[in-house]
Amino acid sequence: MANILIIAEHDGSTLNSSTARCVSCAATIDGASIDIAVFASSAAAIAAEAASLDGVSKVLSVENAANEHVLAAVLAPQIAALAHGYAYVFGPSTTFGKDLMPRVAALLGVNQISDIMSVEGPYSFKRPVYAGNAIVTVEAPADHPVVATIRTASYKAVGGGNSAAVEITEVAADIPTHTRFVGLETGSSDRPDLQTAAKVVSGGRALGSAENFDLIYALADKLGAGVGASRAAVDAGYVPNDMQVGQTGKIIAPDLYIAIGISGAIQHLTGIKDAGTIVAINKDAEAPIFDVADIGLAADLFKAVQELTDAL
């Protein structure tokens, strides 16, 4: 039996779909017995949502006032204490998981495996390297727990309908006080979340200004899509960095990805390689983005995007 513990990602009230994608990965390990751990100040609703995921055996609900805000320094010691008896401890390869799981690995005295994109055997996994230009197979030692982040873009979320048991669990761990929550500043939007959206429209540096990004927002709103951007657009100050798509931004896998005014640097392509259909609009017919696009239009983006938006 492969005992697997998945650390739930949530916003304090709702489970993030990255957790269901981690379950999908864990289920490919032979003999998988999958538990989900929910750390929160009030975990009942989130735990119930986690318990409904197909393939989950049990949900461990860890309620603690210290868990009200997601702080890696606070969660890691609790996870390390809870991980006793588990062969695998998984978290999503999102901002949440990338911040948290290395701390867990350090506390357990093991090396972390990052961005698992497929399971080849009980301790054998494939992961991308060199900005996705190469895929390597890594082997983890069988006599230590495997701590890893899952490349959520490589897996579909499992369905619901399950009714796993929920256990209220107390964890004895020394919670550090050197890290404290000060505040959270985040943009609010009615658009779909970038990492879970089925459709995403992204703009690049060719837009020329933050004001011109209104073209992207208008098209996205017509499509009901999330909005992303290239690193160049973020560095130029057109949009905030939480919209960045790519190796140093968000790795996404929408059904439809529309890249507007984006040249197609390798770090950007890494973030969209698992997208279903890629559409590119760029006036440079030689832009690398056209090498990966399923549909490409070499045209002036300002004219083409406005016409497309009007047609919708």
C-alpha positions as CSV (number, residue, x, y, z in Angstrom):
1,M,0.0,0.0,0.0
2,A,1.4,3.4,-1.0
3,N,0.2,5.9,1.6
4,I,0.1,9.3,0.1
5,L,-0.6,12.6,1.9
6,I,-1.7,15.6,-0.2
7,I,-1.6,19.1,1.3
8,A,-4.8,20.9,0.3
9,E,-4.5,24.4,-1.2
10,H,-7.4,26.7,-0.4
11,D,-8.3,30.4,0.1
12,G,-9.8,29.9,3.6
13,S,-13.2,28.9,2.3
14,T,-12.9,27.1,-1.0
15,L,-10.6,24.3,-2.1
16,N,-8.3,25.2,-5.0
17,S,-8.6,22.9,-8.1
18,S,-4.9,22.2,-7.8
19,T,-5.7,19.8,-5.0
20,A,-7.9,17.7,-7.3
21,R,-5.1,17.6,-9.9
22,C,-2.7,16.4,-7.3
23,V,-5.1,13.6,-6.5
24,S,-5.1,12.7,-10.2
25,C,-1.3,12.3,-10.1
26,A,-1.3,10.3,-6.9
27,A,-3.9,7.9,-8.2
28,T,-1.4,6.8,-10.9
29,I,0.9,5.3,-8.2
30,D,0.2,1.5,-7.8
31,G,-1.7,0.7,-4.6
32,A,-2.3,4.4,-3.8
33,S,-4.2,5.2,-0.6
34,I,-4.7,8.9,-0.8
35,D,-5.3,11.2,2.2
36,I,-5.7,15.0,2.1
37,A,-4.7,17.3,4.9
38,V,-6.6,20.5,5.3
39,F,-4.9,23.2,7.5
40,A,-7.1,26.1,8.4
41,S,-8.5,28.0,11.3
42,S,-12.0,26.7,10.3
43,A,-11.6,23.7,8.1
44,A,-15.1,22.0,8.0
45,A,-16.3,23.4,4.7
46,I,-13.0,22.9,2.9
47,A,-12.6,19.4,4.4
48,A,-16.0,18.4,3.1
49,E,-15.1,19.6,-0.3
50,A,-11.9,17.6,-0.3
51,A,-13.8,14.5,0.9
52,S,-15.9,14.6,-2.2
53,L,-13.0,14.1,-4.5
54,D,-12.9,10.8,-6.3
55,G,-10.1,8.5,-5.1
56,V,-9.6,10.1,-1.7
57,S,-9.6,7.7,1.3
58,K,-9.6,10.1,4.2
59,V,-9.4,13.8,4.9
60,L,-7.4,15.0,7.9
61,S,-8.8,18.3,9.2
62,V,-6.2,20.3,11.2
63,E,-7.8,23.3,12.8
64,N,-5.6,25.9,14.5
65,A,-5.9,29.6,14.9
66,A,-2.3,29.9,13.6
67,N,-3.5,28.4,10.3
68,E,-5.9,31.3,9.5
69,H,-3.4,32.7,7.0
70,V,-1.3,30.6,4.7
71,L,2.3,30.9,6.0
72,A,4.8,28.3,4.9
73,A,6.9,28.7,8.1
74,V,3.8,27.9,10.2
75,L,2.4,25.0,8.1
76,A,5.7,23.2,7.4
77,P,6.4,21.9,10.9
78,Q,2.8,20.7,11.2
79,I,3.0,18.8,7.9
80,A,6.3,17.3,8.8
81,A,4.8,16.0,12.1
82,L,1.7,14.7,10.3
83,A,3.7,13.0,7.6
84,H,4.9,10.2,9.8
85,G,3.9,6.9,8.3
86,Y,3.4,8.3,4.8
87,A,5.5,7.2,1.8
88,Y,4.7,10.3,-0.2
89,V,3.9,13.9,0.6
90,F,2.6,15.9,-2.3
91,G,1.7,19.5,-2.9
92,P,0.8,21.5,-6.0
93,S,3.5,23.2,-8.1
94,T,1.7,26.5,-7.6
95,T,2.9,29.6,-5.7
96,F,1.5,27.9,-2.5
97,G,3.3,24.6,-3.1
98,K,6.6,26.1,-4.3
99,D,6.8,28.2,-1.1
100,L,5.7,25.4,1.2
101,M,7.1,22.0,0.1
102,P,10.8,22.8,0.2
103,R,10.4,23.6,3.9
104,V,8.6,20.3,4.4
105,A,11.4,18.4,2.6
106,A,14.1,20.1,4.7
107,L,12.3,19.2,7.9
108,L,12.0,15.6,6.9
109,G,15.7,15.5,5.8
110,V,15.0,14.6,2.1
111,N,15.4,16.2,-1.3
112,Q,12.3,17.6,-2.9
113,I,11.3,16.5,-6.4
114,S,9.8,19.4,-8.3
115,D,7.2,19.5,-11.0
116,I,6.3,15.8,-11.4
117,M,4.6,15.5,-14.8
118,S,4.2,11.7,-14.9
119,V,4.7,8.7,-12.7
120,E,6.9,6.0,-14.2
121,G,7.2,3.7,-11.2
122,P,6.8,3.7,-7.4
123,Y,9.9,6.0,-7.0
124,S,10.5,7.0,-10.6
125,F,9.1,10.3,-12.0
126,K,9.4,12.5,-15.1
127,R,9.9,16.3,-14.7
128,P,10.9,19.1,-17.0
129,V,14.2,20.9,-16.9
130,Y,15.9,23.7,-18.9
131,A,12.6,25.6,-19.2
132,G,10.9,22.5,-20.5
133,N,13.4,21.9,-23.3
134,A,14.2,18.5,-21.8
135,I,12.4,16.0,-19.8
136,V,14.3,13.9,-17.2
137,T,13.5,10.8,-15.3
138,V,14.5,11.0,-11.7
139,E,14.7,8.2,-9.1
140,A,13.9,8.8,-5.4
141,P,15.3,6.5,-2.7
142,A,12.8,3.9,-1.5
143,D,13.8,4.2,2.1
144,H,12.7,7.8,2.6
145,P,9.4,9.6,2.1
146,V,9.0,11.3,-1.3
147,V,8.3,15.0,-0.9
148,A,7.3,16.5,-4.3
149,T,5.4,19.2,-6.1
150,I,3.0,18.2,-8.8
151,R,2.9,20.0,-12.2
152,T,-0.8,20.6,-12.1
153,A,-0.9,21.6,-15.7
154,S,-0.1,18.0,-16.6
155,Y,-3.1,16.5,-14.9
156,K,-6.9,16.8,-15.2
157,A,-8.7,17.4,-11.9
158,V,-10.5,14.3,-10.6
159,G,-14.3,14.5,-10.3
160,G,-16.5,14.7,-7.3
161,G,-19.2,12.4,-5.8
162,N,-17.0,10.7,-3.2
163,S,-17.8,10.7,0.5
164,A,-14.5,10.1,2.3
165,A,-14.3,10.1,6.0
166,V,-13.2,13.4,7.7
167,E,-11.1,13.1,10.8
168,I,-10.5,16.0,13.2
169,T,-6.7,15.8,13.8
170,E,-4.5,17.5,16.3
171,V,-0.8,17.9,15.4
172,A,1.9,18.4,18.0
173,A,4.4,20.7,16.4
174,D,6.4,23.7,17.4
175,I,5.0,26.6,15.5
176,P,7.5,29.4,14.9
177,T,6.7,32.9,15.9
178,H,9.4,34.6,13.8
179,T,7.0,34.8,10.8
180,R,3.7,36.6,11.1
181,F,0.9,37.7,8.8
182,V,1.0,41.4,8.2
183,G,-1.5,41.9,5.3
184,L,-2.5,40.7,1.9
185,E,-2.8,43.0,-1.1
186,T,-4.4,41.4,-4.1
187,G,-6.3,42.5,-7.1
188,S,-10.0,41.6,-7.4
189,S,-11.6,40.5,-10.6
190,D,-14.7,38.9,-11.9
191,R,-12.7,37.1,-14.5
192,P,-11.8,33.4,-14.1
193,D,-8.7,32.6,-12.2
194,L,-5.7,32.4,-14.5
195,Q,-4.5,29.0,-13.3
196,T,-7.9,27.3,-13.5
197,A,-9.5,29.1,-16.5
198,A,-10.6,27.0,-19.4
199,K,-9.8,29.9,-21.7
200,V,-7.0,32.5,-21.4
201,V,-6.1,35.6,-23.4
202,S,-2.6,36.9,-22.9
203,G,-0.9,40.1,-24.1
204,G,2.7,40.9,-24.7
205,R,5.1,43.8,-25.0
206,A,3.8,44.7,-28.5
207,L,0.7,46.2,-26.9
208,G,2.9,49.2,-26.0
209,S,1.1,50.4,-22.8
210,A,-1.1,49.5,-19.9
211,E,-3.9,51.4,-21.5
212,N,-3.7,49.3,-24.6
213,F,-4.2,46.2,-22.5
214,D,-7.9,47.2,-22.5
215,L,-8.0,45.4,-25.9
216,I,-7.0,42.2,-24.1
217,Y,-9.5,42.7,-21.3
218,A,-12.4,43.4,-23.7
219,L,-11.7,40.2,-25.8
220,A,-11.3,38.1,-22.6
221,D,-14.6,39.4,-21.3
222,K,-16.4,38.5,-24.5
223,L,-14.9,35.0,-24.2
224,G,-15.4,34.6,-20.5
225,A,-11.6,34.0,-20.3
226,G,-8.9,34.6,-17.8
227,V,-6.2,37.2,-18.6
228,G,-2.4,36.6,-18.7
229,A,0.7,38.4,-19.9
230,S,4.2,37.7,-21.0
231,R,7.1,38.5,-18.8
232,A,8.1,41.4,-21.1
233,A,4.7,43.0,-20.6
234,V,5.0,42.6,-16.8
235,D,8.5,44.0,-16.7
236,A,7.3,47.0,-18.8
237,G,4.7,47.7,-16.1
238,Y,1.7,47.1,-18.3
239,V,0.1,44.6,-15.8
240,P,0.9,43.2,-12.3
241,N,3.2,40.2,-12.0
242,D,0.4,37.9,-10.8
243,M,-0.7,37.8,-14.4
244,Q,2.6,36.5,-15.7
245,V,2.5,33.3,-17.7
246,G,5.7,31.2,-18.1
247,Q,8.5,29.6,-16.3
248,T,8.9,32.4,-13.8
249,G,5.2,33.0,-13.7
250,K,2.2,30.7,-13.8
251,I,2.2,27.3,-15.5
252,I,-1.3,26.9,-17.1
253,A,-3.2,24.4,-19.2
254,P,-6.4,26.0,-20.6
255,D,-8.4,24.4,-23.3
256,L,-7.9,27.6,-25.4
257,Y,-4.9,30.0,-25.1
258,I,-4.8,33.1,-27.2
259,A,-1.4,34.8,-27.4
260,I,-1.5,38.4,-28.6
261,G,1.6,40.4,-29.4
262,I,3.8,37.7,-27.7
263,S,6.9,36.6,-29.6
264,G,7.2,33.2,-27.9
265,A,10.3,33.2,-25.8
266,I,11.1,29.8,-24.4
267,Q,10.3,30.8,-20.8
268,H,6.8,31.8,-21.9
269,L,6.2,28.6,-24.0
270,T,7.1,26.5,-20.9
271,G,4.0,27.9,-19.2
272,I,1.6,27.0,-22.0
273,K,2.9,23.7,-23.4
274,D,0.0,21.8,-22.0
275,A,-2.7,24.1,-23.4
276,G,-5.3,22.4,-25.7
277,T,-5.4,24.9,-28.6
278,I,-3.0,27.8,-29.0
279,V,-3.9,30.8,-31.1
280,A,-1.3,33.4,-31.9
281,I,-1.7,36.9,-33.3
282,N,1.5,38.7,-34.1
283,K,2.6,41.0,-37.0
284,D,6.0,39.2,-37.2
285,A,5.3,36.1,-39.3
286,E,8.7,34.7,-38.1
287,A,7.9,35.0,-34.4
288,P,8.6,31.7,-32.5
289,I,5.1,31.6,-31.1
290,F,3.9,30.5,-34.6
291,D,6.0,27.3,-34.3
292,V,3.8,26.0,-31.4
293,A,0.5,27.7,-32.4
294,D,-2.3,25.5,-33.7
295,I,-3.8,28.7,-35.4
296,G,-1.7,31.7,-36.3
297,L,-2.6,35.1,-37.7
298,A,0.2,37.4,-38.9
299,A,-1.5,40.8,-38.7
300,D,-1.5,44.0,-36.8
301,L,-2.9,43.1,-33.4
302,F,-4.7,46.4,-32.8
303,K,-6.8,45.9,-35.9
304,A,-7.2,42.1,-35.6
305,V,-8.1,42.0,-32.0
306,Q,-10.7,44.8,-32.3
307,E,-12.3,43.0,-35.3
308,L,-12.4,39.7,-33.4
309,T,-13.9,41.3,-30.3
310,D,-16.6,43.1,-32.4
311,A,-17.4,39.8,-34.2
312,L,-18.0,38.1,-30.9
